[in-house]
Amino acid sequence: MNLHPLLRSLAHRNYRLYFVGQGISLIGTWMQQIAMSWLVYEMTQSSFQLGVVLFAGQIPARFLSPVAGVLVDRWDRHRVLLLTQTLAMVQALLLALLTWTGRIDVGQLIVLSLFLGMVNTFDMTARQALLSEMVTSRADLGNAIALNSSMVNGARLLGPTLAGIILAQTSAKVCFLLNGLSYLAVLLALLAMRLEGARRERPTAPLWQGLREGFQYVSGFAPIRTLLLLLALSSLTGMSYSVLLPEFTVRRLGGDAHTLAFLTAASGLGALAGALFLASRPSVLGLGRWILLALMVLGLRSRG
């Protein structure tokens, strides 16, 4: 299949299936994220409780990611994704059911967010690792990673926009239900893949040894260590605005769920432009300057 260089990784059948299925699912994921933020703030009018719910969804990754990385390397990544996507679908449908019956409360939202955070920790790790099995050519792997980022940020643009329209016309429960159904797309894509040729040796060393080797590699390899520290710093200081966005929307802008959705979609539009730029690059050479420039712009935006 002869494709434009920007889309060259889509020539791989398995990756093409994954790209379409995951893209549909991620649109639903962003719809749920906007609907949950709005539902919590609408129920509590408390930025603290909103922060607790969102924190519950993120905290598992802080502690489980290293363990997930070691375990996923030992397991069948394809089967891990089938399991994690199924569990995420169950979480979304349960959320829809509780909201539809009027039995939802903040405590349940915290528990469901915590559960989804644990599932996503293994899901994201397996997804990134499976790319090397879906895209068999190393020359196309960088493009596949960049296109994957484009897909995530494209969903970040479309999902909140659709959520705003749905929330204005109906309620959060419809967003939760649609998200649950959207997982069918990625599950069907995963089942349609043919990965028989992707054979790899799996580590047999103890779990603790794998963790130690991972930390030693990161601490001893300056580029990876620097990138992880920069990512942690920018996430801690620059990305926390999204937690308070519902309160800012209502109290400072006098807006509603529609306004919140479009504010979130605006950040997705910028991220999509950046991801497409990365996908168009032939290699990673020279990206250091762009990373530094992006961090400076992020700091200026936060100060503004």
Phi, psi and omega in degrees: 000124182263110184240161173302144180308329179295333184246018190298330181290343177287353175292341178276121188303312183298319180291325179296317177299313180299317184300314182290310183296314180292326179299316178296316181296320182292330174299316176296323179299315179291327175299315180294321182297317178294315181297321180292316178301315182291321180297315180297314181292325178293324181284323191248334188055030184234120177291332179295311180294326175298316178296322180296316180297314180291324177297321180299328180282341184258333188297326179302324181296329182294327185255330186264344185303313179299318179295318180299320180299317180292316183291317181297328178293340181263341185260171172283111187296325179297316179291325177299316180295321177300319180290312184294321179292325177293317179295321177295323177295317178299318179299316181294318180291324176294320176299318178296318181296314180296321179289320181295324181273357179075018183259006184284141173217175186296322179301317178294322178297322178295314180296316180293324177293319178297317179298313180295324177298320178294317179296315183295330179300315178284325182295312182295321179296315180293322180298312181296320181291326183288342180303321181291340177270331179280325179251102188281343179265122179298331180294334181263354186295318178299319177295322179296319178296317180292320177294325176299318176296321177298320179297315180300314183282333172295319175294327177294337175276313185282319184302306179298325179298313178296321179298319179298318179295315182293317179296326179290330184263328184230249181200179184296331185298328178292321177297319179296318180295315180296324177296317178301317180290331182294337179293340178299327181296313182287327177295317177296321178296317179296320180291333181276351181289153173239104184243025184300327183279353184272079179264138179213152176278134181256140182299146178242358180292158178302156182302315183297328179290321176297319177298316181296318180295322179296314179294323178294320179296314182295315182290335183264352181248104190304315181301314180294316180300317181294317180296319180294320178294319178296318179296317179296317181294314181293324179292321182290318188260337188248338187256357182289353179301330184296334180293320184267003184298320178300316179295318178298321180299316185281308190277328183262325183256348182065029184265191180226198182298327178298315180297316179301317181297317182287329174296317178293320179296328179297318177293327177294326179296316178295318179295323179295318178299318178295320181293320178295323176299316179294321180294333182279348181282139181287337180205178181272357181298132179088001182287340180304318179295321180291324177297315179298316179296318180297319179295322178295318179294321177300318178295320179294321179295318181294323179291325179290000000 
